[in-house]
């Protein structure tokens, strides 16, 4: 009996891959070049910290900056707490309990993710403002007049927290449920044998095991909170994103706007660092290859009613109610608002989203494949830099794109004026090119994560076999990997497509003149208090957003290890 654990062929293959990793080739250069290009907006914003702005920054620091910081912190505390409670609580109920409607709530709880925060803000404003149907009905029933009663002000900081919580809790629900599905039944049952109730087992065992996933979900929700522009701007809540926009367009001070963007980046970096620290040094691994169905604790009587209400409330408030209101408004205003101009807005959105998603997926494939061919610390770091844009708010990326693009346009115009006596005008800034580049920087991480995970499922032996048959790297990619990865690439493209359709701050800052999208049209009409007129464009965005919700629901249902192979009567952890 041999004691050598390694086969000679495996050693030679590993040695060959190590030698290739040390060589510099086209793939390595491409990976680093793309990462450097994608990092330009962030680097530009960071570099402007050192640019003198005269008295503008001093004025902002003394008057508005404390308000930006305070409101941003309160938003983070409120939205973080709300998404944590709703996301983790509902995830535990649908995963570990049995009550009426559980199977419906499993996927329905993801539906609010399809609604942009600014859309739900406009909808609830139309419902709850003084002239809205809710207060009108209240006055007609009670006979009260203005000043005779108190009603919560929707356009406020608490209102913004509520709107953002309703559409962002699915981030926590998504990752928490996946973490609960992956947990071993043995650990949970041991806690029950020690006298723990289901709730005590959840609090002392399941929740600590799921802490990394929960922390990641809350961090994603908070990043989206800091990125939000439409909701806080409409509710008159001054944050960094509204300050960046007003400083750029209102004061005409790009350097000061970039410094505000840099301050916002500090918030993001602190948030990312806190999320990493929250994981601690522990690691959680599955120690068995055998799985069986998770125990579902029956909830009957009042407990069942409470569980149904807890799961139904976020779906009702975050999707069904605003979706129904939008549909009613859209039907009422369809004759006036759904016209040739609306079709042009939809076409612009579709073209931008399609181009950006194709580019993001293609770049993600190139980076991930280059990392697969030549893994090394430098290339891995380059890939991580290229995919960090999702953690940076759209307003920050927009500022970081516009500054270098405007500088390049100035250089080109100076050169052409000196050589041929004419100026071509805006070539990069204020064009589709700038908008698309910002989208790719912002959402490359979405496609890269999906593509990288798909590559990880393909054994390296396939590459070695294709190489032995004379295939070069590009041939291996096109003939072997891409056909296998078709479903993952489509999913990545759809996710980027929907994110681009909803993106508001980057589009608002970078779009060309007289070039509007559905998101911009919704924002403009709502800003003019034409909430019903904005419903058609908003409803179209929501309808497109349902696509990834369906995909995510299917993926979660299949995420439990062994779920496809375990028979009904098998035993395991």
C-alpha positions in Angstrom: 0.0 0.0 0.0 1.5 3.3 -1.1 1.7 6.2 1.3 2.1 8.9 -1.4 -1.0 11.0 -1.4 -0.2 12.8 -4.7 -0.3 11.3 -8.1 2.7 12.1 -10.3 0.5 13.4 -13.1 -1.3 15.7 -10.6 2.1 17.0 -9.4 3.2 17.7 -13.0 -0.1 19.5 -13.7 0.2 21.7 -10.6 3.9 22.5 -11.5 2.9 23.5 -15.0 0.2 25.8 -13.7 2.6 27.3 -11.2 5.1 28.1 -13.9 2.4 29.6 -16.1 1.3 31.8 -13.1 4.8 33.3 -12.9 4.9 34.3 -16.6 3.5 37.7 -17.8 1.3 37.3 -20.8 -1.6 39.0 -22.5 -4.2 37.8 -20.1 -2.3 39.0 -17.1 -1.8 42.4 -18.8 -5.5 42.6 -19.7 -6.6 41.8 -16.2 -4.4 44.5 -14.6 -5.3 47.0 -17.4 -9.0 46.6 -16.9 -8.7 46.8 -13.2 -6.7 50.0 -13.5 -9.3 51.6 -15.9 -12.2 50.7 -13.7 -10.4 52.1 -10.6 -9.9 55.5 -12.3 -13.1 57.1 -11.0 -12.4 56.1 -7.4 -8.8 57.3 -7.7 -9.8 60.6 -9.1 -12.2 61.2 -6.3 -9.7 60.3 -3.7 -7.0 62.5 -5.3 -9.3 65.6 -5.1 -9.0 65.6 -1.4 -5.7 67.4 -1.9 -7.2 69.9 -4.4 -7.7 73.4 -2.9 -11.2 74.7 -3.1 -10.9 78.1 -1.4 -13.7 79.1 0.8 -16.3 76.7 -0.7 -15.2 73.6 1.3 -14.8 75.7 4.5 -18.4 77.0 4.0 -19.7 73.4 3.4 -17.8 72.1 6.4 -19.2 74.7 8.7 -22.9 74.7 7.5 -24.0 71.6 5.7 -21.4 68.9 6.4 -22.6 68.2 9.9 -26.1 67.8 8.6 -25.0 65.4 5.9 -23.1 63.3 8.4 -25.9 63.3 11.0 -28.6 62.4 8.5 -26.5 59.7 6.9 -25.8 58.2 10.3 -29.4 58.2 11.3 -30.4 56.6 8.0 -27.8 53.9 8.5 -29.0 53.2 12.1 -32.6 53.2 11.1 -32.4 51.2 7.9 -29.8 48.8 9.4 -32.1 48.0 12.4 -35.2 47.7 10.3 -33.7 45.4 7.6 -32.0 43.3 10.3 -35.3 42.6 12.2 -37.5 42.1 9.1 -34.9 40.2 7.0 -33.6 37.8 9.7 -37.1 37.3 11.3 -38.9 36.4 8.1 -36.0 34.3 6.8 -36.1 32.1 10.0 -39.9 31.8 9.8 -40.1 30.6 6.2 -37.0 28.3 6.6 -37.6 26.7 10.0 -41.3 26.9 10.7 -44.5 25.6 9.2 -47.5 27.9 8.9 -50.2 28.7 6.2 -48.8 30.4 3.1 -45.2 29.6 3.9 -44.3 28.5 0.4 -45.8 31.6 -1.1 -43.9 33.9 1.3 -40.6 32.1 0.5 -40.5 33.9 -2.9 -43.0 36.8 -2.2 -40.7 38.3 0.4 -38.2 39.0 -2.3 -40.7 41.1 -4.4 -39.9 44.5 -2.8 -36.4 44.2 -4.2 -37.9 44.9 -7.6 -39.2 48.3 -6.5 -36.6 51.2 -6.5 -36.6 53.2 -3.3 -37.5 56.4 -5.1 -40.5 54.8 -6.7 -42.0 53.6 -3.4 -41.3 57.0 -1.9 -43.3 58.7 -4.6 -46.1 56.3 -4.3 -46.5 56.6 -0.5 -46.3 60.4 -0.7 -49.2 60.4 -3.1 -51.1 58.1 -0.7 -50.3 59.8 2.6 -49.8 63.5 1.9 -52.5 66.0 3.1 -54.3 65.9 -0.3 -53.9 62.2 -0.7 -56.7 59.6 -0.4 -55.8 58.4 3.1 -56.1 61.8 4.8 -59.1 62.8 2.6 -60.9 59.7 3.7 -60.0 60.4 7.4 -61.3 64.0 7.2 -64.5 62.9 5.5 -65.2 60.3 8.1 -64.4 62.4 11.1 -65.3 65.8 9.9 -61.9 67.2 10.9 -60.2 70.0 9.2 -56.6 71.2 8.8 -54.9 71.4 12.2 -57.6 69.3 14.0 -55.5 66.1 14.0 -52.0 64.8 13.9 -50.8 62.6 11.0 -47.2 61.4 10.5 -45.2 63.4 8.0 -44.1 61.0 5.2 -41.6 63.5 3.7 -39.1 63.3 6.6 -36.1 61.5 7.9 -38.3 58.7 9.6 -40.2 58.5 6.4 -37.1 58.0 4.3 -35.9 55.3 6.8 -39.3 53.5 6.4 -39.2 53.6 2.6 -35.6 52.4 2.3 -36.2 49.6 4.9 -39.2 48.3 2.9 -37.2 47.8 -0.3 -33.8 46.9 1.2 -34.7 44.2 3.7 -34.6 41.5 0.9 -30.8 41.8 0.9 -30.8 40.6 4.5 -33.6 38.1 3.9 -31.8 36.7 0.9 -28.5 35.9 2.6 -30.0 35.0 5.9 -32.3 32.4 4.4 -29.4 30.9 2.4 -27.4 30.7 5.6 -30.2 29.0 7.5 -30.7 26.5 4.6 -27.1 25.5 4.8 -27.0 24.8 8.5 -26.8 21.2 9.8 -29.9 19.7 11.4 -27.6 17.9 13.9 -26.6 21.2 15.5 -30.1 22.4 15.8 -31.4 19.1 17.2 -28.6 18.9 19.8 -29.8 22.3 21.1 -33.3 21.0 21.3 -32.2 17.9 23.3 -30.6 20.3 25.8 -34.0 21.8 26.5 -33.9 24.8 24.2 -37.1 26.0 22.7 -37.2 26.7 18.9 -36.8 30.5 19.6 -33.9 29.8 22.0 -32.3 27.5 19.5 -32.6 30.3 16.9 -31.1 32.9 19.2 -28.2 30.9 20.6 -27.3 28.5 17.7 -28.8 29.4 14.3 -28.3 33.2 14.5 -24.6 33.1 15.6 -23.9 30.5 12.8 -25.5 32.8 10.2 -23.8 36.0 11.5 -21.4 36.4 8.6 -24.2 36.2 6.1 -26.5 38.5 8.1 -23.6 41.1 8.4 -23.0 41.0 4.7 -26.7 41.5 4.0 -27.0 44.5 6.3 -23.8 45.9 4.8 -25.3 45.7 1.3 -28.5 47.4 2.5 -26.5 50.2 4.1 -24.4 50.7 0.9 -27.6 51.1 -1.0 -28.9 53.5 1.6 -25.8 55.7 1.2 -26.2 55.4 -2.6 -29.8 56.6 -2.6 -30.6 59.9 -4.1 -34.2 60.0 -5.3 -35.8 59.2 -1.9 -33.8 61.5 0.2 -33.9 64.3 -2.3 -37.6 64.1 -2.7 -38.1 63.9 1.1 -35.8 66.9 1.6 -33.3 64.9 3.7 -29.9 66.3 3.2 -27.3 63.6 2.7 -23.9 63.2 0.9 -25.6 62.3 -2.4 -27.8 65.3 -2.4 -24.9 67.5 -1.4 -22.7 66.2 -4.2 -25.4 66.9 -6.8 -26.2 70.4 -5.5 -22.5 71.3 -5.1 -21.8 70.3 -8.7 -24.8 71.8 -10.4 -25.9 74.5 -8.0 -22.5 75.9 -7.0 -20.6 74.8 -10.1 -17.7 73.5 -7.9 -16.5 70.0 -9.1 -13.6 70.0 -6.7 -15.8 70.5 -3.7 -18.3 68.0 -5.0 -15.4 65.5 -5.4 -14.3 66.2 -1.8 -17.9 65.5 -0.6 -17.7 62.3 -2.6 -14.4 61.4 -0.9 -16.1 61.9 2.5 -18.8 59.6 1.5 -16.2 57.0 0.4 -14.9 57.1 4.0 -18.3 56.1 5.2 -18.3 53.2 2.7 -14.8 52.1 3.7 -15.7 52.1 7.4 -18.8 50.1 6.6 -16.8 47.5 4.7 -14.2 47.3 7.4 -16.9 46.8 10.1 -18.5 44.1 8.0 -15.2 42.3 7.7 -14.5 42.7 11.4 -18.0 41.4 12.3 -17.0 38.0 10.8 -14.3 37.6 13.4 -11.6 35.0 13.0 -13.9 32.0 13.0 -14.7 29.8 10.1 -17.8 27.6 9.6 -17.6 24.5 7.5 -19.8 21.6 6.7 -18.4 18.4 8.1 -20.8 15.9 6.4 -21.8 15.1 2.9 -25.2 13.7 4.0 -28.2 16.0 4.5 -31.9 15.7 5.2 -34.8 18.1 5.3 -34.7 20.8 7.9 -37.2 20.4 10.8 -40.1 22.7 10.4 -41.7 23.7 13.7 -45.5 23.8 13.3 -47.0 27.2 14.3 -50.7 26.8 15.0 -53.4 29.1 16.5 -52.2 32.6 17.4 -48.6 31.8 16.6 -49.5 30.9 13.1 -51.5 34.1 12.7 -48.6 36.2 14.0 -46.2 34.4 11.6 -48.5 35.1 8.6 -48.9 38.7 9.6 -45.1 39.1 10.1 -44.4 37.8 6.6 -47.4 39.4 4.9 -46.8 43.0 6.2 -43.5 43.6 4.4 -44.8 42.1 1.2 -48.0 44.2 1.4 -46.3 47.4 2.3 -43.2 46.9 0.1 -44.8 45.6 -3.1 -48.5 44.9 -3.3 -49.8 48.2 -2.0 -47.4 50.5 -4.0 -47.6 48.2 -7.0 -51.4 48.3 -6.9 -51.4 52.1 -6.6 -49.0 52.5 -9.5 -51.1 50.2 -11.6 -54.3 52.2 -10.9 -52.5 55.5 -11.6 -51.0 54.1 -14.8 -54.4 52.9 -16.1 -55.8 56.3 -15.3 -53.1 58.3 -17.1 -52.2 55.8 -19.8 -53.9 57.8 -22.6 -51.8 60.9 -21.9 -48.5 59.4 -20.7 -47.9 56.2 -22.8 -47.1 57.8 -26.1 -44.2 58.0 -28.5 -42.1 59.9 -26.0 -42.6 57.2 -23.4 -41.5 54.6 -26.0 -38.3 56.7 -26.5 -37.6 56.7 -22.8 -38.1 53.0 -22.6 -35.9 52.5 -25.7 -33.1 54.6 -24.2 -33.3 52.6 -20.9 -33.3 49.4 -22.8 -30.3 50.3 -25.0 -28.2 51.6 -22.0 -29.0 48.6 -19.9 -28.3 46.1 -22.8 -25.0 47.7 -23.7 -23.9 48.0 -20.1 -24.9 44.4 -19.2 -23.1 43.0 -22.3 -19.9 44.9 -21.5 -20.0 44.0 -17.8 -20.4 40.3 -18.5 -17.7 40.4 -21.2 -15.2 42.2 -19.0 -16.1 39.9 -16.1 -15.4 36.8 -18.2 -12.0 38.2 -19.3 -11.0 39.1 -15.8 -12.2 35.8 -14.2 -10.6 33.7 -17.0 -7.3 35.6 -16.8 -7.4 34.9 -13.0 -8.1 31.2 -13.7 -5.2 31.0 -16.2 -2.6 32.9 -14.2 -3.6 33.0 -10.5 -1.3 35.2 -8.4 -1.7 37.7 -5.6 -1.3 40.6 -8.0 -3.9 39.4 -10.4 -6.3 38.5 -7.6 -5.9 42.0 -6.2 -6.5 43.5 -9.6 -9.7 41.5 -9.9 -10.9 42.6 -6.5 -10.1 46.3 -7.4 -12.1 45.9 -10.6 -15.1 44.6 -8.7 -15.2 47.1 -5.9 -17.4 49.6 -7.7 -20.6 48.1 -6.3 -19.5 49.4 -2.8 -19.1 52.9 -4.2 -22.3 55.1 -4.6 -23.4 56.0 -8.1 -23.0 59.8 -7.3 -19.3 59.2 -6.4 -18.6 57.2 -9.5 -20.4 59.8 -11.6 -18.1 62.6 -10.2 -15.1 60.4 -10.7 -16.0 59.7 -14.4 -17.0 63.3 -15.3 -13.8 64.9 -14.1 -11.3 62.9 -16.2 -13.6 62.8 -19.2 -14.1 66.5 -19.1 -10.3 66.9 -18.9 -9.8 64.7 -21.9 -12.4 66.6 -23.9 -10.6 69.8 -23.1 -7.2 68.3 -24.2 -8.8 67.1 -27.5 -10.5 70.4 -28.2 -7.4 72.4 -27.5 -5.4 70.2 -29.9 -8.0 70.2 -32.7 -8.4 74.0 -32.4 -4.6 74.5 -32.7 -4.2 72.0 -35.6 -7.3 72.3 -37.7 -9.0 75.4 -36.3 -12.2 73.7 -35.0 -13.5 72.0 -31.9 -15.4 68.7 -31.9 -17.2 69.5 -28.7 -18.0 66.9 -26.1 -16.6 63.5 -27.1 -16.6 61.7 -23.8 -18.2 63.8 -21.0 -22.0 64.3 -21.4 -22.3 61.4 -23.8 -23.6 57.8 -23.8 -19.9 56.7 -23.4 -19.6 58.3 -20.0 -22.9 56.9 -18.7 -22.1 53.4 -19.9 -18.6 53.5 -18.4 -20.1 54.6 -15.1 -22.6 51.7 -15.2 -19.8 49.2 -15.9 -17.7 50.5 -13.0 -20.7 50.4 -10.7 -22.1 47.0 -11.6 -19.1 45.0 -12.7 -19.0 43.3 -9.3 -22.6 41.9 -9.9 -21.5 40.1 -13.1 -18.0 39.2 -11.8 -19.2 37.4 -8.8 -21.6 35.3 -10.8 -19.0 34.5 -13.5 -16.3 33.7 -11.0 -18.6 31.3 -9.2 -19.4 29.6 -12.5 -15.7 29.2 -13.4 -15.1 27.7 -10.0 -17.5 24.8 -10.8 -15.5 23.8 -13.9 -12.6 21.4 -13.1 -9.1 22.5 -14.3 -8.7 19.0 -15.8 -11.0 20.2 -18.7 -8.5 23.0 -19.4 -5.6 20.5 -19.3 -7.4 18.1 -21.7 -8.2 20.9 -24.2 -4.6 22.1 -24.0 -3.4 18.6 -24.8 -5.6 18.6 -27.9 -3.9 21.8 -29.1 -6.4 24.4 -28.0 -5.1 27.8 -27.0 -6.6 29.8 -24.1 -9.1 31.7 -26.3 -10.2 28.5 -27.9 -10.6 26.8 -24.6 -12.7 29.8 -23.4 -15.0 29.8 -26.4 -15.3 26.1 -27.1 -15.3 24.7 -23.5 -16.2 27.2 -20.9 -18.7 29.6 -22.4 -21.1 26.8 -23.5 -21.0 25.3 -20.0 -21.5 28.8 -18.4 -24.4 29.9 -20.6 -27.0 30.0 -17.8 -24.7 31.8 -15.3 -23.8 34.4 -18.0 -27.5 35.0 -18.7 -28.2 35.4 -15.0 -25.3 37.9 -14.6 -26.5 39.9 -17.6 -30.1 40.1 -16.3 -29.0 41.2 -12.9 -26.8 44.0 -14.3 -29.6 44.9 -16.8 -32.2 45.5 -14.0 -29.7 47.4 -11.8 -29.0 49.8 -14.7 -32.7 50.3 -15.3 -33.1 51.4 -11.7 -29.9 53.5 -11.4 -30.7 57.2 -10.8 -27.8 59.3 -9.4 -25.2 58.3 -12.0 -27.7 58.7 -14.8 -28.9 62.1 -13.6 -25.3 63.5 -13.4 -23.9 62.0 -16.6 -26.7 61.7 -19.1 -26.5 63.6 -22.4 -28.7 66.6 -23.0 -32.2 65.7 -24.0 -31.5 62.1 -23.3 -33.9 60.7 -20.6 -34.5 57.2 -19.3 -37.5 55.8 -17.5 -35.7 56.4 -14.2 -35.0 60.1 -15.1 -38.6 60.6 -16.4 -40.0 59.2 -13.1 -37.8 61.5 -11.1 -38.6 64.5 -13.1 -42.4 64.0 -13.0 -42.3 63.2 -9.3 -40.2 66.3 -8.6 -42.9 68.4 -10.4 -45.5 66.7 -8.0 -47.0 64.8 -11.0 -47.0 61.6 -9.1 -49.8 59.9 -11.1 -48.1 60.9 -14.4 -44.9 59.3 -13.2 -46.6 55.9 -12.5 -46.3 54.5 -16.1 -42.5 54.8 -16.1 -42.2 53.7 -12.5 -44.3 50.6 -13.2 -42.2 49.7 -16.2 -39.1 49.7 -14.0 -40.8 47.6 -11.4 -42.0 45.1 -14.0 -38.5 44.6 -15.3 -37.2 44.2 -11.8 -39.3 41.2 -11.1 -37.1 39.1 -13.4 -34.1 38.7 -11.1 -36.5 38.2 -8.1 -37.7 35.0 -9.8 -34.2 33.9 -10.5 -33.0 34.5 -7.0 -36.0 32.7 -5.5 -35.2 29.6 -7.6 -31.5 29.8 -6.6 -32.3 30.0 -2.9 -34.7 27.1 -3.1 -31.9 24.9 -4.4 -29.2 26.3 -2.2 -29.3 23.7 0.6 -26.4 21.2 0.2 -27.6 17.9 -1.0 -31.1 19.2 -1.8 -31.1 17.7 -5.3 -29.8 14.2 -4.3 -31.3 13.5 -0.9 -34.2 11.2 -0.9 -37.2 11.7 1.4 -36.2 9.0 3.8 -32.5 9.5 4.0 -30.8 10.5 7.3 -28.0 12.9 8.0 -27.2 16.2 9.6 
